[in-house]
Amino acid sequence: MESSKLKNLVLLILIITNLLLGLLMLIQGMTSRQRQAQLLLDAVALLEERGIAVDPDIIPRADFPPSMTLERDSDWELEMFSGLLGESTTATQRGLVSYYTGELGRSEAREDGSFTAAFRTVKDSQQAAYGTGSLDQRTHGLDVLKRMGLEAMVVGEDEDTLEVVQLWNGKPVFSCTATLTYEFGCLAEISGARLTGIPTAEATQAEPLSIPTLLLRFRSGIIDSGDACSAILSATQGYVLSPGPSGAYRHTPVLPLETDTNLYLVDALTGASSRG
């Protein structure tokens, strides 16, 4: 057989092989998705047997984000508060508490991520550091947090306060909430908690449990705790922080389930439930 014909034959065999492999992977993917969908429906049915109604369409299908760790980053923290208080911000350290002072106000930041920030307002007989101007309170508050490098979403609001939760990669960190307080049409104070450093992937990552498994663990947890609910109203994905070794914090993925009675956070690594 001529070498050119042999090469064409080999090439054709390779193309056919790749097509068959691609088709096999597609079939396997479809089978896996169908299996997961059925497992989810089975978990929903078991919840309903317990008297807990849930619409399968509200349950997230995406893979859980990985667990991560973070440590306090002093340089990153100074950059954060300089964005909030002004470029001339100075830092003073007293034990585990950092004090930041700038032309727009002052802040205290602690090792566990909690912080407060107070700003100039019109009652100080000076130009307010953060007047709302023509902006509504919600837009203004989120814009101020962006100056710190914080992405957040609003979870509560009234006439003079804004409640937010920090986002990381678009997912809420339920340990990092803050309250923005307004007076005389300007931001007077922020108090709450935020990430103290940039989360990084764990050296040895635990594999998150599947969504159906977490729903069944939640069902068992409800039974064991004696709590009661009759419906799951919403389900998302997010994180919580917990102290780790050597001053580090663990950034753990969770499945938050809002029920008609309480918000529960289901640990995606262990399946343990706790009230949010």
VOBA-1610 file (N, C-alpha, C; in pm, whole numbers, padded with zeros to 5 digits, always signed):
BEGIN
Met+00086-00120+00000Met+00000+00000+00000Met+00089+00124+00000Glu+00052+00222-00080Glu+00129+00344-00088Glu+00129+00414+00048Ser+00243+00482+00076Ser+00256+00547+00207Ser+00150+00654+00228Ser+00113+00728+00120Ser+00013+00834+00135Ser-00123+00775+00172Lys-00158+00660+00110Lys-00284+00595+00142Lys-00284+00541+00283Leu-00167+00489+00326Leu-00155+00438+00462Leu-00172+00550+00565Lys-00111+00665+00535Lys-00125+00780+00626Lys-00271+00825+00635Asn-00339+00827+00521Asn-00480+00868+00520Asn-00566+00770+00599Leu-00533+00639+00587Leu-00608+00538+00660Leu-00587+00555+00811Val-00462+00576+00851Val-00432+00598+00993Val-00504+00720+01046Leu-00502+00829+00965Leu-00569+00952+01004Leu-00720+00930+01020Leu-00779+00853+00928Leu-00921+00825+00935Leu-00955+00744+01061Ile-00868+00646+01091Ile-00890+00565+01211Ile-00885+00652+01337Leu-00789+00745+01339Leu-00775+00835+01455Leu-00898+00925+01470Ile-00948+00975+01357Ile-01066+01062+01361Ile-01187+00986+01413Ile-01205+00864+01361Ile-01318+00782+01406Ile-01306+00749+01555Thr-01182+00717+01598Thr-01159+00686+01740Thr-01194+00805+01829Asn-01149+00925+01787Asn-01178+01045+01866Asn-01328+01073+01871Leu-01396+01051+01758Leu-01540+01072+01756Leu-01612+00975+01850Leu-01566+00848+01849Leu-01627+00749+01938Leu-01601+00782+02084Leu-01478+00828+02115Leu-01447+00866+02252Leu-01531+00985+02296Gly-01546+01084+02206Gly-01628+01200+02237Gly-01772+01162+02262Leu-01823+01070+02180Leu-01961+01024+02195Leu-01977+00950+02327Leu-01877+00868+02363Leu-01883+00794+02489Leu-01883+00889+02608Met-01800+00995+02603Met-01796+01092+02712Met-01928+01167+02722Leu-01989+01198+02609Leu-02118+01267+02608Leu-02225+01180+02672Ile-02225+01051+02637Ile-02324+00958+02693Ile-02303+00944+02844Gln-02176+00933+02885Gln-02147+00920+03027Gln-02191+01045+03103Gly-02167+01164+03043Gly-02207+01289+03107Gly-02358+01297+03122Met-02431+01258+03016Met-02577+01260+03021Met-02629+01162+03125Thr-02566+01044+03132Thr-02607+00943+03229Thr-02584+00993+03372Ser-02468+01058+03392Ser-02436+01110+03525Ser-02534+01219+03566Arg-02568+01310+03474Arg-02663+01417+03505Arg-02802+01360+03534Gln-02841+01260+03457Gln-02972+01198+03481Gln-02974+01130+03618Arg-02863+01065+03654Arg-02855+00998+03783Arg-02863+01100+03896Gln-02788+01211+03882Gln-02792+01315+03985Gln-02931+01377+03997Ala-02996+01397+03882Ala-03132+01453+03883Ala-03228+01360+03956Gln-03212+01230+03933Gln-03300+01133+03999Gln-03271+01129+04149Leu-03143+01135+04187Leu-03107+01137+04328Leu-03166+01259+04397Leu-03165+01373+04327Leu-03223+01495+04383Leu-03373+01477+04405Leu-03441+01419+04306Leu-03585+01397+04320Leu-03615+01301+04434Asp-03529+01201+04452Asp-03548+01105+04562Asp-03531+01176+04697Ala-03430+01265+04705Ala-03408+01340+04829Ala-03526+01432+04859Val-03577+01498+04755Val-03694+01585+04772Val-03814+01505+04821Ala-03833+01385+04766Ala-03945+01300+04808Ala-03933+01262+04955Leu-03811+01232+05001Leu-03791+01197+05141Leu-03816+01317+05232Leu-03778+01437+05186Leu-03808+01558+05264Leu-03958+01577+05275Glu-04028+01555+05165Glu-04174+01573+05166Glu-04241+01471+05257Glu-04182+01351+05268Glu-04235+01252+05362Glu-04225+01304+05505Arg-04125+01388+05528Arg-04106+01449+05660Arg-04193+01575+05676Gly-04269+01609+05572Gly-04355+01728+05578Gly-04285+01855+05540Ile-04170+01843+05469Ile-04094+01960+05427Ile-04105+01973+05276Ala-04183+02068+05228Ala-04202+02087+05085Ala-04084+02163+05026Val-04042+02125+04906Val-03933+02195+04838Val-03950+02179+04687Asp-03932+02287+04615Asp-03936+02285+04470Asp-03796+02248+04419Pro-03779+02137+04349Pro-03645+02098+04301Pro-03577+02205+04217Asp-03655+02292+04153Asp-03597+02393+04065Asp-03519+02500+04141Ile-03542+02514+04274Ile-03469+02616+04349Ile-03336+02563+04401Ile-03310+02435+04387Ile-03188+02375+04439Ile-03075+02396+04338Pro-02961+02451+04379Pro-02849+02474+04286Pro-02794+02343+04231Arg-02756+02345+04105Arg-02700+02226+04040Arg-02548+02234+04024Ala-02493+02355+04034Ala-02350+02374+04010Ala-02267+02305+04117Asp-02143+02268+04081Asp-02051+02209+04178Asp-02021+02310+04287Phe-01995+02260+04408Phe-01961+02349+04518Phe-01823+02409+04497Pro-01803+02532+04543Pro-01669+02590+04538Pro-01578+02514+04634Pro-01448+02514+04612Pro-01357+02439+04699Pro-01343+02505+04835Ser-01305+02426+04935Ser-01270+02482+05065Ser-01134+02551+05053Met-01118+02659+05129Met-00994+02737+05121Met-00950+02777+05261Thr-00832+02834+05270Thr-00783+02889+05396Thr-00737+03032+05371Leu-00733+03109+05479Leu-00681+03245+05467Leu-00614+03285+05597Glu-00518+03374+05587Glu-00450+03431+05702Glu-00454+03582+05691Arg-00445+03649+05804Arg-00451+03795+05804Arg-00333+03851+05726Asp-00363+03942+05635Asp-00263+04005+05550Asp-00260+04154+05584Ser-00159+04197+05658Ser-00153+04335+05706Ser-00140+04435+05592Asp-00063+04402+05489Asp-00046+04494+05376Asp-00178+04510+05301Trp-00248+04399+05280Trp-00378+04402+05211Trp-00479+04481+05294Glu-00472+04464+05426Glu-00563+04534+05516Glu-00540+04684+05511Leu-00414+04727+05511Leu-00384+04870+05502Leu-00435+04927+05370Glu-00416+04853+05262Glu-00466+04897+05132Glu-00619+04909+05135Met-00685+04815+05202Met-00830+04817+05213Met-00878+04943+05285Phe-00820+04972+05401Phe-00866+05086+05479Phe-00817+05219+05422Ser-00708+05217+05347Ser-00666+05338+05278Ser-00767+05375+05170Gly-00823+05274+05103Gly-00926+05298+05005Gly-01051+05358+05067Leu-01075+05324+05194Leu-01193+05372+05264Leu-01171+05508+05330Leu-01053+05528+05389Leu-01028+05647+05470Leu-00943+05753+05401Gly-00884+05720+05288Gly-00801+05816+05215Gly-00658+05769+05201Glu-00589+05821+05100Glu-00454+05774+05067Glu-00352+05798+05177Ser-00375+05900+05261Ser-00278+05932+05366Ser-00301+05852+05494Thr-00381+05749+05487Thr-00415+05669+05605Thr-00289+05609+05670Thr-00281+05619+05802Thr-00171+05561+05879Thr-00224+05449+05967Ala-00135+05356+06001Ala-00174+05240+06080Ala-00094+05235+06209Thr-00162+05196+06318Thr-00099+05174+06448Thr-00144+05038+06500Gln-00049+04959+06546Gln-00081+04825+06594Gln-00072+04820+06745Arg-00176+04768+06811Arg-00176+04747+06955Arg-00228+04606+06979Gly-00136+04513+07006Gly-00175+04374+07020Gly-00230+04320+06890Leu-00351+04264+06895Leu-00414+04208+06776Leu-00509+04306+06708Val-00511+04430+06756Val-00600+04532+06701Val-00519+04634+06622Ser-00564+04665+06501Ser-00501+04767+06417Ser-00591+04890+06413Tyr-00529+05008+06428Tyr-00603+05134+06424Tyr-00560+05211+06299Tyr-00657+05253+06220Tyr-00629+05325+06096Tyr-00692+05463+06104Thr-00613+05565+06067Thr-00661+05703+06072Thr-00632+05769+05938Gly-00734+05832+05880Gly-00718+05901+05753Gly-00798+06030+05751Glu-00792+06100+05640Glu-00861+06229+05630Glu-01013+06216+05631Leu-01065+06096+05603Leu-01210+06078+05597Leu-01268+06017+05725Gly-01180+05966+05813Gly-01231+05905+05935Gly-01129+05811+05997Arg-01176+05719+06079Arg-01086+05627+06149Arg-01152+05489+06160Ser-01069+05385+06174Ser-01119+05248+06180Ser-01039+05167+06281Glu-01103+05065+06333Glu-01037+04963+06415Glu-01063+04828+06350Ala-00958+04747+06339Ala-00971+04615+06277Ala-00907+04511+06368Arg-00978+04400+06389Arg-00929+04297+06480Arg-00892+04169+06405Glu-00823+04083+06477Glu-00768+03959+06419Glu-00876+03871+06358Asp-00995+03868+06420Asp-01101+03778+06374Asp-01180+03833+06255Gly-01142+03951+06204Gly-01210+04010+06089Gly-01312+04116+06125Ser-01348+04128+06255Ser-01443+04231+06294Ser-01377+04369+06283Phe-01457+04469+06252Phe-01403+04605+06237Phe-01514+04707+06256Thr-01472+04830+06285Thr-01562+04945+06285Thr-01493+05058+06210Ala-01572+05142+06150Ala-01519+05260+06081Ala-01615+05375+06104Ala-01563+05490+06149Ala-01644+05609+06172Ala-01596+05719+06080Phe-01691+05795+06024Phe-01659+05896+05923Phe-01708+06034+05965Arg-01648+06136+05902Arg-01696+06272+05922Arg-01838+06284+05867Thr-01924+06351+05941Thr-02059+06378+05894Thr-02086+06528+05900Val-02198+06569+05849Val-02229+06713+05846Val-02246+06769+05986Lys-02277+06685+06084Lys-02293+06735+06220Lys-02158+06775+06280Asp-02047+06735+06216Asp-01914+06772+06264Asp-01872+06911+06216Ser-01965+06982+06151Ser-01939+07116+06096Ser-01828+07112+05990Gln-01817+06999+05923Gln-01723+06984+05813Gln-01796+06920+05696Gln-01727+06916+05583Gln-01786+06845+05470Gln-01790+06697+05503Ala-01904+06635+05478Ala-01920+06493+05510Ala-01825+06409+05424Ala-01769+06304+05486Ala-01680+06214+05412Ala-01755+06141+05302Tyr-01876+06096+05335Tyr-01953+06017+05239Tyr-02100+06060+05239Gly-02127+06174+05179Gly-02264+06216+05159Gly-02327+06136+05047Thr-02456+06107+05059Thr-02523+06025+04958Thr-02548+06103+04829Gly-02560+06236+04838Gly-02586+06315+04718Gly-02716+06271+04652Ser-02708+06244+04523Ser-02827+06203+04448Ser-02847+06051+04447Leu-02754+05978+04511Leu-02764+05832+04510Leu-02859+05783+04617Asp-02927+05672+04590Asp-03006+05609+04694Asp-02912+05537+04790Gln-02961+05509+04910Gln-02878+05453+05017Gln-02813+05321+04976Arg-02886+05236+04907Arg-02835+05106+04866Arg-02717+05121+04769Thr-02735+05199+04666Thr-02628+05219+04567Thr-02507+05284+04631His-02533+05385+04716His-02424+05456+04783His-02343+05362+04871Gly-02412+05281+04953Gly-02341+05191+05044Gly-02254+05090+04972Leu-02305+05030+04866Leu-02227+04933+04790Leu-02109+04999+04721Asp-02125+05123+04678Asp-02014+05197+04616Asp-01903+05224+04717Val-01941+05259+04841Val-01840+05283+04945Val-01763+05155+04974Leu-01832+05043+04984Leu-01764+04916+05012Leu-01668+04878+04900Lys-01701+04916+04778Lys-01609+04887+04666Lys-01478+04962+04683Arg-01483+05078+04750Arg-01359+05152+04777Arg-01266+05071+04866Met-01323+04983+04948Met-01244+04894+05032Met-01200+04770+04956Gly-01251+04753+04836Gly-01224+04632+04761Gly-01318+04520+04798Leu-01432+04554+04863Leu-01528+04453+04906Leu-01646+04446+04811Glu-01675+04327+04763Glu-01798+04303+04688Glu-01901+04253+04789Ala-02022+04308+04782Ala-02123+04272+04881Ala-02261+04273+04818Met-02356+04213+04890Met-02495+04222+04848Met-02579+04265+04968Val-02687+04336+04941Val-02774+04387+05046Val-02869+04276+05091Val-02878+04258+05225Val-02969+04158+05279Val-03076+04221+05368Gly-03066+04351+05393Gly-03167+04419+05474Gly-03147+04570+05465Glu-03256+04643+05478Glu-03247+04789+05465Glu-03365+04854+05534Asp-03339+04964+05605Asp-03447+05051+05651Asp-03406+05195+05628Glu-03471+05289+05694Glu-03450+05430+05663Glu-03306+05475+05684Asp-03240+05424+05789Asp-03106+05474+05825Asp-02997+05368+05826Thr-03027+05243+05793Thr-02925+05138+05797Thr-02934+05050+05673Leu-02820+04990+05644Leu-02808+04898+05532Leu-02734+04775+05582Glu-02794+04657+05568Glu-02731+04533+05610Glu-02676+04462+05486Val-02548+04423+05491Val-02486+04359+05375Val-02411+04233+05418Val-02386+04146+05322Val-02300+04030+05342Val-02194+04034+05234Gln-02070+04005+05272Gln-01960+04008+05175Gln-01970+03891+05079Leu-01931+03914+04955Leu-01926+03810+04854Leu-01781+03777+04823Trp-01756+03650+04796Trp-01624+03609+04746Trp-01648+03522+04624Asn-01594+03567+04509Asn-01620+03500+04382Asn-01770+03485+04356Gly-01843+03589+04396Gly-01986+03593+04369Gly-02072+03515+04466Lys-02011+03453+04569Lys-02087+03374+04665Lys-02079+03438+04803Pro-02190+03439+04879Pro-02190+03506+05009Pro-02104+03434+05113Val-02036+03515+05194Val-01961+03463+05309Val-02043+03498+05432Phe-02115+03401+05487Phe-02215+03429+05589Phe-02155+03470+05722Ser-02025+03453+05739Ser-01957+03501+05859Ser-01919+03648+05847Cys-01931+03705+05730Cys-01886+03842+05704Cys-02004+03931+05668Thr-02070+03982+05770Thr-02181+04073+05751Thr-02146+04208+05812Ala-02209+04312+05765Ala-02180+04446+05816Ala-02306+04532+05811Thr-02309+04632+05899Thr-02418+04730+05904Thr-02363+04867+05872Leu-02421+04934+05775Leu-02386+05071+05740Leu-02494+05163+05798Thr-02451+05258+05880Thr-02545+05348+05947Thr-02535+05488+05888Tyr-02651+05546+05856Tyr-02657+05679+05795Tyr-02719+05781+05890Glu-02664+05903+05886Glu-02718+06015+05962Glu-02712+06141+05876Phe-02819+06218+05876Phe-02821+06347+05807Phe-02782+06334+05660Gly-02823+06223+05597Gly-02795+06207+05456Gly-02652+06171+05422Cys-02579+06116+05518Cys-02441+06074+05490Cys-02407+05951+05572Leu-02308+05876+05527Leu-02265+05755+05597Leu-02187+05793+05721Ala-02232+05745+05837Ala-02167+05778+05964Ala-02076+05667+06014Glu-02115+05540+05991Glu-02039+05430+06050Glu-02062+05300+05974Ile-01960+05216+05974Ile-01971+05078+05928Ile-01921+04989+06040Ser-01994+04884+06075Ser-01948+04789+06175Ser-01986+04648+06130Gly-01897+04555+06156Gly-01925+04418+06115Gly-01799+04337+06103Ala-01794+04250+06003Ala-01678+04164+05983Ala-01652+04149+05834Arg-01525+04126+05799Arg-01488+04106+05659Arg-01371+04010+05654Leu-01341+03958+05536Leu-01226+03871+05519Leu-01099+03949+05550Thr-01006+03884+05619Thr-00883+03951+05660Thr-00768+03926+05564Gly-00790+03843+05465Gly-00687+03813+05366Gly-00751+03750+05244Ile-00668+03712+05150Ile-00717+03653+05026Ile-00720+03500+05041Pro-00837+03438+05030Pro-00845+03292+05043Pro-00765+03221+04934Thr-00700+03114+04973Thr-00626+03030+04878Thr-00668+02885+04897Ala-00652+02806+04793Ala-00694+02666+04797Ala-00616+02590+04904Glu-00685+02500+04974Glu-00619+02417+05074Glu-00524+02319+05008Ala-00416+02287+05080Ala-00319+02191+05026Ala-00383+02055+05003Thr-00464+02012+05098Thr-00538+01886+05084Thr-00686+01919+05097Gln-00755+01922+04986Gln-00895+01962+04985Gln-00987+01843+05009Ala-01081+01861+05101Ala-01183+01758+05121Ala-01287+01771+05010Glu-01340+01661+04967Glu-01438+01662+04858Glu-01576+01697+04914Pro-01641+01803+04863Pro-01776+01836+04912Pro-01874+01723+04883Leu-01973+01708+04970Leu-02078+01610+04950Leu-02172+01657+04839Ser-02246+01565+04782Ser-02341+01600+04675Ser-02462+01671+04734Ile-02532+01747+04649Ile-02651+01820+04693Ile-02756+01724+04751Pro-02789+01610+04683Pro-02887+01518+04744Pro-02844+01469+04882Thr-02716+01439+04899Thr-02667+01394+05029Thr-02684+01503+05135Leu-02656+01629+05098Leu-02670+01738+05193Leu-02817+01759+05234Leu-02907+01742+05139Leu-03049+01753+05172Leu-03092+01644+05270Leu-03041+01524+05250Leu-03074+01414+05341Leu-03011+01435+05478Arg-02888+01490+05481Arg-02825+01522+05609Arg-02904+01631+05682Phe-02954+01728+05605Phe-03037+01833+05665Phe-03164+01772+05724Arg-03226+01681+05652Arg-03347+01614+05702Arg-03319+01542+05833Ser-03206+01470+05839Ser-03170+01400+05962Ser-03142+01498+06075Gly-03076+01609+06041Gly-03044+01709+06141Gly-03169+01772+06201Ile-03268+01798+06117Ile-03395+01854+06165Ile-03461+01757+06263Ile-03461+01629+06227Ile-03522+01528+06313Ile-03449+01520+06446Asp-03314+01514+06442Asp-03234+01498+06564Asp-03244+01619+06656Ser-03254+01739+06598Ser-03254+01861+06679Ser-03391+01893+06738Gly-03495+01833+06682Gly-03628+01865+06729Gly-03685+01992+06668Asp-03610+02054+06575Asp-03662+02172+06505Asp-03776+02131+06413Ala-03846+02232+06364Ala-03957+02205+06273Ala-03962+02310+06164Cys-03993+02266+06043Cys-04019+02357+05932Cys-04108+02281+05834Ser-04181+02354+05751Ser-04271+02289+05658Ser-04235+02314+05512Ala-04133+02399+05488Ala-04096+02427+05350Ala-03955+02486+05343Ile-03883+02450+05238Ile-03757+02517+05203Ile-03790+02620+05097Leu-03764+02747+05128Leu-03804+02856+05041Leu-03696+02894+04939Ser-03570+02879+04977Ser-03461+02910+04884Ser-03337+02833+04925Ala-03250+02810+04829Ala-03124+02739+04853Ala-03017+02801+04764Thr-02902+02830+04822Thr-02791+02890+04746Thr-02663+02817+04783Gln-02551+02875+04747Gln-02421+02824+04788Gln-02341+02940+04845Gly-02261+02912+04946Gly-02182+03019+05006Gly-02069+02963+05090Tyr-02019+03048+05182Tyr-01907+03010+05268Tyr-01936+03052+05412Val-01869+02986+05505Val-01856+03034+05642Val-01708+03024+05680Leu-01667+03104+05777Leu-01530+03101+05827Leu-01526+03032+05962Ser-01421+02956+05985Ser-01401+02894+06115Ser-01252+02896+06147Pro-01216+02915+06276Pro-01073+02920+06311Pro-01002+02790+06277Gly-00882+02804+06226Gly-00800+02689+06192Gly-00671+02691+06270Pro-00576+02604+06238Pro-00449+02599+06310Pro-00359+02717+06277Ser-00275+02754+06371Ser-00172+02856+06351Ser-00228+02991+06307Gly-00345+03026+06357Gly-00402+03156+06327Gly-00471+03166+06193Ala-00472+03060+06116Ala-00539+03062+05986Ala-00688+03038+06005Tyr-00766+03075+05903Tyr-00909+03051+05905Tyr-00946+02961+05787Arg-01044+02876+05811Arg-01092+02789+05704Arg-01215+02852+05640His-01213+02854+05508His-01319+02913+05425His-01400+02795+05372Thr-01506+02757+05446Thr-01577+02631+05420Thr-01702+02654+05337Pro-01722+02576+05229Pro-01845+02590+05150Pro-01965+02536+05227Val-02079+02605+05212Val-02202+02564+05280Val-02319+02575+05183Leu-02425+02501+05217Leu-02552+02510+05146Leu-02651+02579+05239Pro-02678+02709+05219Pro-02776+02778+05303Pro-02918+02743+05257Leu-03000+02699+05351Leu-03139+02665+05323Leu-03229+02758+05404Glu-03301+02843+05336Glu-03397+02930+05403Glu-03530+02857+05411Thr-03577+02831+05532Thr-03704+02762+05551Thr-03810+02862+05599Asp-03929+02812+05622Asp-04036+02900+05669Asp-04021+02933+05818Thr-03922+02873+05884Thr-03900+02904+06026Thr-03762+02963+06054Asn-03657+02911+05991Asn-03521+02957+06018Asn-03435+02944+05894Leu-03319+03010+05898Leu-03215+02988+05798Leu-03117+02886+05855Tyr-03088+02781+05777Tyr-02993+02678+05818Tyr-02875+02677+05722Leu-02757+02657+05779Leu-02635+02644+05699Leu-02589+02500+05708Val-02586+02433+05594Val-02545+02292+05590Val-02401+02285+05539Asp-02312+02239+05623Asp-02170+02227+05588Asp-02155+02131+05470Ala-02097+02180+05360Ala-02086+02096+05239Ala-01983+01986+05255Leu-01897+01994+05356Leu-01794+01892+05375Leu-01839+01782+05472Thr-01921+01818+05571Thr-01962+01721+05672Thr-02112+01692+05671Gly-02191+01785+05618Gly-02336+01769+05620Gly-02400+01816+05748Ala-02321+01867+05843Ala-02376+01917+05969Ala-02455+02045+05946Ser-02569+02059+06015Ser-02654+02177+06001Ser-02644+02266+06123Ser-02651+02397+06099Ser-02656+02494+06208Ser-02745+02608+06166Arg-02803+02674+06262Arg-02887+02790+06231Arg-02801+02907+06186Gly-02847+02977+06081Gly-02773+03091+06029Gly-02801+03217+06108
//
